[in-house]
Amino acid sequence: MNKDIEYIHSDKYGEALKVAKKFTGNGNLRPLLTFVQHNKNGSIVATDSRRAIRISNIHGFDETHLIHPHTVEFAKGKFPETAKLFDDTKGETTIQLNRFQIKVWLQMHKSINQLIKKAFGRYSNVSLELGEEINFRIKGENEVAFKLPYDQYSKPNPKNSI
């Protein structure tokens, strides 16, 4: 390794930004949502106001930045408050993936899109089932289903539990 260079990001940063880019908005109503927030704690957050992703321990910036994942522009602004979405005790469902699993999920999405276009038609019923395991299913005459890999998977407690 070259001692003249000190890297400030994790070696997974490029992959993380690719994944986060899929959760950004199109900018029509809220241009700020086209950016990925890089927090002081080393995490990145992206949201399109309907879904969100947080990837921890991925960058080395000392302050919070907004970075556009397509143009790599830096900006400052008031990004939506997302911390409560990721609160471990109150959140919806949390799925933790390692680097290999992220690649599998991305490839799965690309392959499924191609499969749907070729074999199932445009209006197929596609679902991500979050039961005891995480399953991806295309319903129809030629149903396809498979289990997705993950490191950790946690669901919220039912509302009536203590």
RARAZI-V478405 format. One record per run of one state. SS is the DSSP state (@ for helix, = for strand, . for the rest). FROM is the first residue (numbers start at 0). LEN is the number of residues. Records with the same first field share a line. If there is no record, write none. Layout:
BEGIN
SS: FROM-LEN ; FROM-LEN
END
This chain:
BEGIN
.: 0-12 ; 21-9 ; 38-5 ; 47-4 ; 55-9 ; 68-5 ; 75-7 ; 86-6 ; 96-2 ; 120-4 ; 130-3 ; 139-4 ; 147-4 ; 155-7
@: 12-9 ; 30-4 ; 82-4 ; 98-22
=: 34-4 ; 43-4 ; 51-4 ; 64-4 ; 73-2 ; 92-4 ; 124-6 ; 133-6 ; 143-4 ; 151-4
END
